[in-house]
Amino acid sequence: MIHLENVIVRYPRADANAVSGVSLDAARGAITAVVGPNGSGKSTLVRALIGRVAITGGAIRVDDTDVSTIARDALARRVAVVTQREELAFPLHVADYVALGRFPHLGVWRSATERDRRAIDNAMDMTGVIVFADRRVDSLSGGEWQRVRFARALAQGGDALVLDEPTAFLDVAHEMMVFELLHRLSRAGQAVLLVSHQLNLVARFADHMVLLHHGTVAAAGTPATVMRADVLERVYEWPLVVTRDPAVGAPALVPLRR
């Protein structure tokens, strides 16, 4: 579904590439997780996918089409994205903000149909934000705002969902809610491309992991392949052990004290 092939990104006036030759596939029906330390290039890949930064080498494709040739509204109908940061020019009510997810389908002049309203309500219900649909977004906590942004992406629909740190500011229950929902969406056929620092949750839910280090791929494969102490210690530069999650048997990272 989403294919990155030898992608290179260098920011203006930077001394080195932010991303150097990264390749990955985010397939339909699976969760693909991109992990790595701060500054390893994870968010840069998301920005490159949506055209916020230009790539200086390689290619990014949705199915077999280069994203640079896809109109922004057409891309938005196929791929919904939750970026790491977002600032609104003026506050909206939650329901109105979630409804923005339908804009690529409606354009400027068309009115929302029953299908659009159903998509909006379903998205708010799935993320648990329908209870404050009439509140202004500037009255929300950080975790509530994050869930509202997730709801907007779900209302948008499409074949792929790309999320950059979707569980930031969330408590344990809502972190699990997000990952469980992503699991259900992937099993229903969506491609889920996830950027996250939550290695242990990623190891529970991801089908494929890509570990970045200084803009390159340090390891890729199943969680069992990537979640190895020798690999993670080198990348994160901190002593740790990898054990097994007692609930599901997935690999789990435990950082050690120095």
N, C-alpha and C positions, 0 to 999 in steps of 0.2 A: 504493500500500500504506500508507505512512505519510505523512500530510498535515499540515503546519503552516500555518495561515492567520492572518496578522497577529497572531502570538503576542506578548504583552506580559507581562513578569515584572518585579516590583519586590520586592526583599528588604525585610523589616521594618527600619525606621529608615534606609533608604538614601535618599540625596538624589536619585538618578536611577534610571531603569529599567536593569535588567541586560540586558534584551532589549526592543527597541522595534519592534513590527510586523514580525517576521520570518515570511516565508512560504517554504516549500520542499516538494518532493515527493520521497520516496524510493521509487522504483518497483521492482516485482519484476524480477529479471533484470538489475539494474544496481547499480553502486557509486556512492553519493552521498556526497561528502566535504564536511564542514564544516571550514573552516580560518579562521585569524585569529590575531592576537596574544593574549598573555595578557590575561585580563579582558575579552575581546570578547563573551562570552556563549555560547561553544560548549558548555561543560559544563552551563550552565544549561538549555539546550534538552533535553539528555538527562535531567536531573533533572525537568524539567516533564513529559516524556513518561511517566516512570514514577511520577509523582505525588509526588515528594519535595519539590517546590516547587509552589505554586499559581500558575496563570496569572491575571493580572488583566484580560486581554483576549484576544480571538481564540479559536481552537479548535485542538485536536490530535485527529486522527482516525486510526484504523486501518481501512483501507478506508473505509466510509461511517459508521463508528460512533465517536462521541465517546469518547475514552479515559476520561473521567470517569464514564461509564455502564457501563464494563466491569469486572467483578470482577477483583481482582488475580490470582487463579490463572488465570482465563480469558485475561487479557492475557499472562501469562507463557507460556501454551501457544502463543501466536501470535508473541510478540516476545521474543527472548532478548537480554539486555543485559549488557555488561561495563562497569561504571562505572570512573571514573578511580581511585578509592580504595576500599579495603575492609579492614576490620579484623575478624578472627574473635574471638569471645568466648573460644574455646578451640581448641587445635590439633587438626586432624583428619589422618588419613592421606590421601594424594593421591587414591586411588581413592574413598574415602568422600566427599571434597569434590566430586569430579567427579560422583558419584552424586546430589548435591543438585540437579543440573540436572533430574533426573527427577521431583522432588517435585511440581511443578504437575500432572503427569500421574497421580501416584499418590495424593496426599493423605496423610493421617496413617496410615491403617490398612492400605492395600493393600501387598502385597509386590511387589518388583520381578519382572517377568516376563522371559522370555528376550529379548523385544524391548528392554526397558529395559537389560538387561545388555549387549546387542549395541551399543546406542547409546552406552553408557559406554565400552566397549572401543574402538569406532571413533573416538570423540572423542579419547581418550588417544593412540591410534595416529596420528591425523592431525596432532596437535600435538607429537608426539615426547615425551610425558611418561609413556608407559606404562612406561618403564625405571625410573622411580622411583615407581611406583604405591603401594609399601608404605612410602614415607618420609613423615614428618610434614611438614606444610606449613611449620612454623616452622623446618625445617632447610634450606629451599630458598633459593637466591639470588633476587635481585629479578627477574631474567629468567625463571628457572624458575617462580616464583610467577605471573608474568604469563601464561605459557603454560598453566599449570594453570587459571587463571581463564577463559581462552579455551576450554579443553577443556570446562569445566562448561557454558558457553554453547552449545557445539556439541552436547553431550549433551542439552541442553534442547530443541533442535529448534525448530520453528515456521517461519513464512513469512518472518520478518524477523530480522536480526541487527543490533544497535546496539552500537557499540564506541567508548568514549572513551579515546583514546590507547592503543590495544592494543599498540603496539610500544615503549612505555616500558620502559627497562632492557634491551632486547634488542640483541644484536650484529647485525652486518650480515646474516649468514646467516639468523638467525631472523626478522629484519625481513622479508627477502624471502620466507621460508617463509610468514609470516602473510599478506602481500599476495597471494602466489600462491594460497593457499588461499581467501582472500576472493574472488579472481577466479573460481576454479572454482565456489564456492558461488553466486555471483551468476549465472554462466552456467547453472547448474543450476536457476535460477528464484527463488532467494531475493532479497529486498530487503536490501541492505547499506547501512546508514547509519553513516558513519565520521567521528569527530572526530580530527584529527591535526595535529601541528606539522610533519610530514614532507612538506613541499610537493613536493619532487622525486619522492618515491615516489608520492604522491597523483596527481601529474600523469601518471605512467606508467600508473596502474591505474584511476583514477576515470573514470566516464562523465560525471559532472556534479559541479561544484564550487560551493560557496557560501562566499564570503569575507565574514566578519563584521568590523565595525569599530565599537567603542563600542556594541555591541548592535543594530546595524542591518546590512542587507545592502549591502556596498560593491560587490560584483560577483557575478554568477552565470552559469553556462553551462558550456561545455566547458572542459577545462584550457587550451586555446589562448586562449580568451576571457578567462579569469581571470588567467592567468599572464602579465601584461604589466608591464613595468618601471614605467611611469608609475602604474599602479594599486597595485602592491605597495610601491613606495617611499613613496607617500602613506600607506598603511595601516600599514606597519611602521616608518616614519620612520627608514629607513636606506638609504644608497646601495647600489644593486645593479644587476646586469644580468641579463637573461633570454636564455639561449642555447638550444641544442638538445642533448638527450641523444644522444650519438653512437651509443648502442646501439639505441634504439627511435625516436628522432626526437621524443620528447615535449619540451615546454618544460621548462627547468631553470633554477632560480634560483642565481645566484652572488653572494653578498654581497661588497661591496668594503670595503677598509680606508679609514678616514678619515685 
